[in-house]
Amino acid sequence: MLSWEYPPFNVGGISQHVYELSRALVGEGVEVHVITTASSPPYEEEREGVKVHRVLAYHGTPVNFLSWVQQLNLAMMEKGASVMNREEDFQVIHAHDWLTAYAARGLKHIYHLPLLATIHATEYGRNGGLFTDEQKFIGEVEWWLTYEAWEVICCSNFMEEEVRGVFNLPYDKIKIIPNGIRPKAFQVEEVDYQIKQRFAPGRERLIFFVGRLVKEKGVQTLLRAFPLIRQSFPEARLVIAGTGPYEKELRHLSSAMGLEDLVYFVGYIDDYSRNQLYHLSAAAVFPSYYEPFGLVALEAMASRTPVVVGDAGGFQETVRHGVNGLKAMPDTPEHLAEQVTTLFSSPETARRLEENAWKEIQEKYSWKGVARKTAIRYREIGNSPEAREWRRKVGSHEEGIAGEYHNRGEEAISPPPHSEFTIS
């Protein structure tokens, strides 16, 4: 399994997804090796049965983020070859998003192993199109990864439609396997009074956002809604956890609105602090206008915190308005404020939503179930006659029936004229 982030290196939701999925796959009898970025030692370890191999991007200061990604992929491919040369019973390669595409494609063709790709989001979706040279480059790499993949996994019906539309993939190449949640990981045994004293020493009502600070997460909408909420509930305070490229603009907006003493930008927080803040908060608010799945909503539900989300993307599937949470029209501060004040005005409604959400995540979103579905895909693909035949021809120039299988859907996908790659 290839992922550019994995605990303790956390940037967005991929890190937690790969961590939970890999450990749950071990419980399903799958031997899992994760190759990922090294943020600190140890570089080789076994965590809950998962064999983790961390690598540093090659030497020198990269010109930009894209050159760093390419350096990282060279190091990942080198580490992958080292691991796969030691152990010869690998059946599939599983890549997560475009940041591991080069290494995944290289290992696939070196060892003749089927490649699965989970697409967590697309550059097109994040930006509402591809406008800059960098966005176009990332979009091309994403398309290339889906072209090379034997099967593409996405986490929601929304993402299936986006991936199929943006990359022109055939229906039978895409499988939907939703994200999961481990409720125990979000429980609080007792309130940390130091954290409470810092953010809610009196009768404050905390509103909590946690996530990567990028424009599509809609934190700017939450900031604009906040004064409207305080008109009815002046005791409201807002905690914004996370970092990202949009942080400077958000801080500037908060300052321009005169909210410095009411809005706390706390940066990156560890799991313990996150759980405490969920527990202390009267509402968790995620006003995204682009959200492939929205794992944070499940985190809040597992913490028994009422949620308000933007009515967009994967949130449309995980949050049912008035049943397990509330939804607001994206980029509409007035409507967002109305939903939050509804929670604050009606404790009975908040409790009902909280209880329904708690029951639902236990029944529908277990990582065990997610891992079982993923393991089935691994075994069916890895043990298929086409995959076995292709593995047999390692070192040969033949493609045989595997080559024919890999090219299914080629006409539908319509690769660019310069492409010489085969679909797997």
C-alpha positions in Angstrom: 0.0 0.0 0.0 1.4 3.4 -1.0 0.4 6.6 0.7 2.2 9.9 1.0 0.8 10.4 4.5 0.5 8.0 7.4 0.6 8.6 11.2 2.3 10.4 12.8 2.6 12.4 9.5 -1.0 13.8 9.1 -1.9 16.3 6.4 -5.5 15.4 5.5 -7.9 12.5 5.6 -5.8 10.0 3.7 -3.5 9.4 6.7 -6.3 8.3 9.0 -8.0 6.3 6.2 -4.9 4.3 5.3 -4.0 3.8 9.0 -7.5 2.4 9.9 -7.9 0.4 6.7 -4.4 -1.2 6.9 -4.9 -2.3 10.5 -8.4 -3.6 9.8 -7.1 -5.5 6.8 -4.6 -7.3 9.1 -7.7 -8.5 11.1 -9.0 -9.9 7.8 -5.9 -12.0 7.4 -4.2 -9.8 4.8 -0.5 -9.1 5.2 -0.1 -5.4 4.7 3.1 -3.4 3.9 2.7 0.4 3.9 5.3 2.6 2.1 5.0 6.2 3.1 6.7 9.5 3.9 9.2 9.7 6.8 8.5 12.6 9.1 10.6 11.2 12.0 12.1 7.8 13.1 11.5 4.9 13.2 11.8 4.4 9.5 10.9 0.7 9.7 8.4 -0.6 12.3 5.4 -2.9 12.7 2.3 -1.2 14.1 -0.7 -3.4 15.0 0.4 -6.0 12.5 1.0 -3.5 9.7 4.6 -3.4 8.4 5.4 0.3 7.8 8.3 1.5 5.7 9.0 5.2 5.7 11.2 7.0 3.2 12.7 10.4 2.7 12.5 12.2 -0.6 15.9 12.2 -2.4 18.6 14.7 -1.4 18.6 18.3 -2.1 16.0 21.1 -1.8 13.2 20.4 -4.3 12.3 23.2 -6.7 8.6 23.0 -5.6 6.0 20.6 -4.3 5.7 18.8 -7.5 9.4 18.1 -7.7 9.3 16.9 -4.1 6.5 14.5 -5.0 8.6 13.1 -7.9 11.6 12.6 -5.6 9.4 10.9 -3.0 8.1 8.5 -5.6 11.6 7.5 -6.6 12.4 6.7 -3.0 9.1 4.9 -2.6 9.7 2.8 -5.7 13.2 2.0 -4.5 11.9 0.9 -1.1 9.1 -1.1 -2.7 11.5 -3.0 -4.9 13.7 -3.8 -1.8 10.7 -5.1 0.1 9.2 -7.0 -2.8 12.5 -8.6 -3.6 12.8 -10.0 -0.1 9.2 -11.3 0.0 7.8 -12.8 -3.2 4.1 -13.5 -2.3 2.6 -10.1 -3.0 -0.6 -10.1 -4.9 -1.7 -6.5 -5.4 -0.4 -2.9 -5.2 -2.8 -0.4 -3.7 -2.1 3.3 -4.3 -3.8 6.2 -2.6 -4.3 9.3 -4.8 -2.0 10.9 -7.4 0.9 11.5 -5.0 2.0 7.9 -5.3 1.2 7.3 -8.9 4.7 7.1 -10.3 5.9 4.6 -7.7 2.7 2.5 -8.1 2.9 2.4 -11.8 6.6 1.5 -11.7 6.2 -1.4 -9.2 3.1 -2.6 -11.1 5.1 -3.1 -14.4 8.3 -4.3 -12.8 6.6 -7.1 -10.8 3.5 -7.7 -13.0 1.1 -7.1 -10.1 -2.5 -5.7 -10.4 -2.7 -2.1 -9.3 -5.7 -0.8 -7.4 -6.1 3.0 -6.9 -8.2 4.7 -4.3 -9.1 8.3 -5.5 -9.9 10.3 -2.4 -10.5 13.6 -4.3 -9.8 15.1 -7.7 -7.9 18.3 -8.6 -10.8 19.2 -10.9 -13.3 18.8 -8.1 -11.2 20.7 -5.5 -10.9 23.7 -7.7 -14.1 23.5 -9.8 -12.0 23.0 -12.9 -8.3 23.0 -14.0 -7.1 26.5 -14.5 -3.3 26.7 -13.7 -0.5 24.7 -15.2 0.0 22.9 -11.8 -3.7 22.0 -11.6 -3.6 20.6 -15.1 -0.5 18.6 -14.4 -2.0 17.1 -11.3 -5.2 16.3 -13.2 -3.2 14.5 -15.9 -1.4 12.4 -13.2 -4.7 11.5 -11.6 -6.1 10.4 -15.0 -2.9 8.5 -15.7 -3.2 6.6 -12.3 -6.9 5.7 -13.0 -5.8 4.6 -16.5 -3.1 2.3 -15.1 -5.3 0.9 -12.3 -6.9 -2.5 -12.7 -9.7 -1.1 -10.5 -10.5 2.3 -9.1 -12.0 2.5 -5.6 -13.9 5.6 -4.4 -15.7 6.3 -1.2 -19.1 7.5 -2.2 -21.7 7.7 -5.0 -20.7 11.3 -5.5 -17.1 10.4 -6.1 -18.0 7.6 -8.4 -19.9 10.1 -10.6 -17.0 12.6 -10.4 -14.3 10.0 -11.2 -16.3 8.5 -14.1 -17.1 12.0 -15.5 -13.7 13.7 -15.0 -11.6 10.7 -16.2 -14.2 9.1 -18.6 -13.9 5.7 -16.9 -16.1 2.7 -17.7 -18.6 1.8 -15.1 -17.1 -1.7 -14.5 -13.7 -0.2 -13.5 -15.0 1.6 -10.4 -16.0 0.1 -7.1 -17.6 2.1 -4.2 -16.2 1.2 -0.7 -17.1 3.8 1.9 -14.9 5.1 4.6 -15.3 3.8 8.1 -14.9 4.9 11.7 -13.7 3.4 14.9 -15.9 4.9 17.6 -13.6 3.9 20.4 -10.8 6.2 19.0 -13.0 9.2 19.7 -14.1 8.6 23.3 -13.1 10.8 26.2 -12.7 9.2 29.7 -12.8 12.5 31.5 -12.7 16.2 30.7 -9.3 17.8 30.5 -9.8 20.9 32.6 -6.8 22.6 31.2 -8.3 22.5 27.7 -11.7 23.5 29.1 -10.2 26.4 30.9 -8.5 27.6 27.8 -11.5 27.5 25.5 -14.7 27.3 27.6 -14.0 28.2 31.2 -17.6 29.5 31.8 -20.8 29.0 29.9 -19.4 29.4 26.4 -20.9 27.4 23.6 -18.1 26.0 21.5 -18.4 25.6 17.7 -15.6 23.2 16.5 -14.1 22.8 13.0 -11.2 20.5 12.3 -9.7 19.8 8.9 -7.3 21.0 6.3 -7.5 24.8 5.8 -8.3 24.9 2.1 -10.9 27.0 0.4 -13.2 24.2 -0.4 -13.7 23.3 3.3 -15.8 26.5 3.6 -14.3 27.9 6.8 -14.7 31.4 5.4 -18.5 30.7 5.3 -18.4 29.7 8.9 -16.5 32.9 9.9 -19.1 35.0 8.1 -21.9 33.1 9.8 -20.4 33.4 13.2 -21.6 37.0 14.0 -25.1 36.0 13.0 -25.0 33.1 15.4 -23.7 35.4 18.2 -26.7 37.7 17.7 -28.8 35.0 19.3 -26.1 33.3 21.3 -23.4 35.8 22.4 -21.7 33.2 24.5 -20.7 31.3 21.3 -17.0 30.8 20.6 -15.4 29.2 17.5 -12.4 26.8 17.5 -10.7 26.2 14.2 -8.2 23.3 14.2 -5.9 22.4 11.3 -3.4 24.0 8.9 -3.3 24.5 5.2 -2.6 27.0 2.4 -5.8 29.0 3.1 -4.9 29.7 6.7 -3.5 33.2 6.1 -6.6 34.3 4.3 -8.9 32.9 7.1 -6.9 34.6 9.8 -7.0 37.9 7.9 -10.8 37.6 7.4 -11.3 36.9 11.2 -9.2 39.9 12.0 -11.0 42.1 9.5 -14.3 41.1 11.1 -13.1 41.9 14.6 -13.3 38.3 15.8 -9.8 37.9 17.2 -11.0 37.4 20.8 -13.8 35.0 19.8 -12.2 32.7 17.2 -9.3 30.4 18.2 -7.0 29.2 15.4 -5.2 26.3 17.2 -3.3 24.8 14.2 -2.5 21.1 14.1 -3.8 19.2 17.2 -3.2 15.7 18.3 -5.9 13.0 18.7 -6.3 13.6 22.4 -6.9 17.4 22.0 -9.2 16.7 19.1 -11.4 14.4 21.1 -11.5 16.8 24.1 -12.6 19.6 21.8 -15.3 17.4 20.2 -16.5 16.5 23.7 -16.6 20.1 24.9 -18.3 21.5 21.8 -22.0 22.1 21.4 -21.7 21.7 17.6 -19.2 20.4 15.1 -19.5 22.4 11.8 -18.1 21.4 8.4 -19.4 23.8 5.8 -17.7 22.3 2.8 -18.7 23.0 -0.8 -16.6 20.2 -2.1 -16.3 17.0 0.0 -15.6 13.6 -1.5 -16.8 11.7 1.6 -16.5 13.8 4.8 -14.9 11.5 7.4 -15.0 14.4 9.9 -18.7 14.1 10.1 -18.4 10.5 11.3 -15.7 11.6 13.8 -18.1 14.1 15.3 -20.9 11.5 15.4 -18.6 9.0 17.1 -17.8 11.7 19.6 -21.6 12.2 20.2 -21.3 15.8 19.0 -24.2 17.2 16.9 -23.1 18.0 13.3 -23.9 20.7 10.8 -22.4 20.2 7.3 -22.5 21.8 3.9 -25.0 20.1 1.6 -22.3 18.9 -0.9 -20.5 15.9 -2.1 -20.3 12.9 0.3 -22.0 14.8 3.1 -25.2 14.4 1.0 -25.0 10.7 1.6 -23.6 10.4 5.2 -25.7 13.2 6.8 -29.5 13.1 6.6 -31.0 16.5 7.4 -33.1 16.4 10.5 -32.3 12.7 11.1 -28.6 12.4 12.1 -27.4 16.0 11.6 -28.3 19.3 9.8 -27.3 20.5 6.4 -26.8 24.1 5.1 -26.6 25.4 1.6 -22.9 25.7 0.6 -21.4 29.2 0.7 -24.5 30.7 2.4 -23.6 32.1 5.8 -27.2 33.0 6.7 -28.4 29.4 6.2 -25.4 28.0 8.0 -26.1 30.3 11.0 -29.8 29.2 11.0 -28.8 25.5 11.3 -26.4 26.2 14.2 -28.9 28.3 16.1 -31.5 25.6 15.6 -29.2 23.2 17.5 -28.5 25.7 20.2 -32.2 26.7 20.5 -33.5 23.1 20.9 -31.5 20.8 23.2 -34.1 18.1 22.5 -33.4 18.3 18.7 -29.6 18.2 19.3 -29.9 15.1 21.6 -32.2 13.3 19.0 -29.7 13.9 16.2 -26.8 12.9 18.4 -28.5 9.6 19.3 -29.5 8.7 15.8 -26.0 9.5 14.5 -24.4 7.3 17.2 -26.5 4.3 16.3 -25.9 4.8 12.6 -22.1 4.8 12.7 -22.1 1.7 14.7 -24.4 -0.1 12.2 -23.1 1.2 8.9 -19.5 2.5 9.1 -17.3 -0.1 10.8 -13.7 -0.4 9.5 -14.1 -4.2 9.8 -16.8 -4.1 7.1 -14.7 -1.7 5.0 -11.7 -4.0 5.3 -13.7 -7.1 4.4 -15.0 -5.5 1.2 -11.4 -4.4 0.3 -9.9 -7.8 1.1 -12.5 -9.4 -1.2 -11.4 -7.1 -4.1 -7.7 -7.9 -3.4 -8.4 -11.7 -3.4 -10.7 -11.7 -6.4 -8.3 -9.6 -8.5 -5.0 -11.1 -7.2 -6.2 -14.6 -7.7 -7.9 -14.0 -11.1 -6.6 -16.1 -14.0 -5.5 -12.9 -15.8 -3.4 -11.7 -12.8 -1.9 -15.2 -12.3 -1.0 -15.4 -16.0 0.6 -11.9 -15.9 2.7 -12.7 -12.8 3.9 -15.8 -14.5 5.3 -13.7 -17.3 7.5 -11.5 -15.2 10.6 -10.9 -17.2 8.9 -11.9 -20.4 7.9 -9.5 -23.2 4.6 -11.3 -23.6 1.3 -9.8 -22.4 -1.1 -12.6 -23.3 -4.6 -12.6 -21.8 -3.5 -10.3 -19.1 -2.7 -7.6 -21.6 -6.1 -8.0 -23.2 -7.8 -7.7 -19.8 -5.8 -4.6 -18.9 -6.9 -2.8 -22.0 -10.6 -3.2 -21.3 -12.4 0.1 -21.6 -9.6 1.6 -23.7 -11.9 3.1 -26.2 -14.1 4.6 -23.5 -11.2 6.1 -21.7 -9.7 7.7 -24.8 -6.0 8.2 -23.7 -4.2 11.3 -25.0 -2.2 10.8 -28.2 1.2 10.7 -26.5 0.2 7.9 -24.1 1.9 4.6 -24.5 0.6 3.0 -21.3 -1.8 0.1 -20.9 -4.8 0.0 -18.6 -4.6 -2.5 -15.8 
